[in-house]
Amino acid sequence: MADDRTQVREGHDRIAKRLFAHADVVAEMLRRFLPQGLLPEFDPATLKRFPEERVGSSLALRRADVAWEFALRDGARILLLIEAQSAPDAAMASRMAVQCAMLWEDCQRRGDDVPAVIPLVFYTGRPRWRAAQSLREATDCPPGLLAFMPEKCYLLLDAGALSSSQHSGDGRMSLIVRMANAPGSAEAKEVLKAARRRWGEADREFCRDLTLWVYEVLWPTKYKEADRKEVLMNWMEEFPDVVEEIKKDIMELRFEQGVKQATRTLREEQRAWLGRQATRRFGRRAGESLGEHLANVNSAAHFEQVSDWIVDSASEDELLSKLPNGRGAH
């Protein structure tokens, strides 16, 4: 079961992803924040969101990260996959490799041309990012097999490691990076006020997403001594009619996190109960095999089906024969 820190981090990262739902933020990132020479000139007019829900080869619906599609001036099609992180993740290389494979698989399934993919991790945490960027680094691979391991699985954009010249612009992405690099809460508040003055009337959705990110992610992780309510108070003074929208977003986030936690707990209890029933009826091997099978299962209907298997099976062998190769998700 995921611990509290994992759940908080996932909630933070999901909030940060809302910032990358804005085309202007992504366009500026492509223009100013990728390593020089990495990306030839692209056509901003072609930038559009890529569907975030895909079906992998296992036919299990999985939710990918924020993805954008765009074209270069020469017509080449590129997909940008963005993962927002507020804490380092040692498994990031394998996670991004899986996400890229799913993107390519989805394009092939649809009969589309397979595009180039730029997997990018935008990190705003306090310690510098030290996680492996390749499966070569992440695995204990014999030298003779290194040629078969992906060399780099994602491009890292560590906000805290960027030079001041890289976030000196006046665009939205520059503002996000500048705020993430503010040395104290007072400086961060000034940057936020500047954003509200510039975009508060023209694009309130962006300002609302930015404020929610500051309130829920930046303040707790970087400025713990500061009073987060002051963020809402500042917003209320300038745009009182939008405060209720911010409060609603926060309440919905809390509710969703609570539902997810309750669901995780229920699924863990169901797995444990079914394992005990199989063990009591057929022995330890049946319980362990069923536990392996259910490890990644979240379908309530499949839990019911497994319960019927335990009741209806006349022997351990009959029960195990119903599992796909004796293990794995159904």
Secondary structure, 3 states (H helix, E strand, C coil): CCCHHHHHHHHHHHHHHHHCCCHHHHHHHHHHCCCCCCCCCEEEEEEEECCCEEECCCCCEEECCEEEEEEECCCCEEEEEEEEECCCCCCHHHHHHHHHHHHHHHHHHHCCCCCEEEEEEEECCCCCCCCCCCHHHHCCCCHHHHHHCCCCCCEEEEHHHCCHHHHCCCCHHHHHHHHHCCCCHHHHHHHHHHHHHHHCCCCHHHHHHHHHHHHHHHHHHHCCCCCCHHHHHHHHHHCHHHHHHHHHHHHHHHHHHHHHHHHHHHHHHHHHHHHHHHHHHHCHHHHHHHHHHHCCCCCHHHHHHHHHHHHHCCCHHHHHHCCHHHCCCC
